[in-house]
């Protein structure tokens, strides 16, 4: 497989999805480690994964 695919999802206060972002990658290649690190840096304790 291609490994993990990390996304960043943004929601409004009412739960409506505003945006869903993915790092650039080529099929058959793993996602860039810097994208995953940047998204992980945004996580807050207790937030959904």
C-alpha positions, 0 to 999 in steps of 0.5 A: 500500500501507499501507507497513511493519508493524512487530512486536515478537516475544518468544521464550522461551529454547527458541524458543517464541514468547511474544508478538507485538505490533503498533502500533495502526493503521487499515487504509489508513493507515500505522503510527504513526512513534512505534511504529516508533521505539520498537521500533527503539530496542529493537534490539541489534547483531547481532539479527535484523531 
